[in-house]
Amino acid sequence: MLKNAQLPPVRVTADVRQQIENVLLEGESLSQFVERAAVDAARRRQAQQEFIARGRASLARARETGELHDADQALEAMRSRMAARLSKANAAGKTPTRR
């Protein structure tokens, strides 16, 4: 992929730079680290924004329909699904993965 855009320079203290340099992987440059950190942060923010949007949409639906779910019942349903998945994975000798 052609990289033709730039991020602004990031000013940090010498201590912060040293902390980052101390954790660079072999062959990894400071620029690569900063790029990866920026991409990861953007993805986290996007996921947070999508999560909030889903929550707001759910609240709007609940207000429109009057259909509300008890938190304890919802948590129990999630626990049951998780237990079934773990049981199935254990029976197959597998480690369950996230979806």
Secondary structure, DSSP 8 states (H G I E B T S, - for coil): -------------HHHHHHHHHH--TT--HHHHHHHHHHHHHHHHHHHHHHHHHHHHHHHHHHHH-----HHHHHHHHHHHHHHHHHHHHHTT------
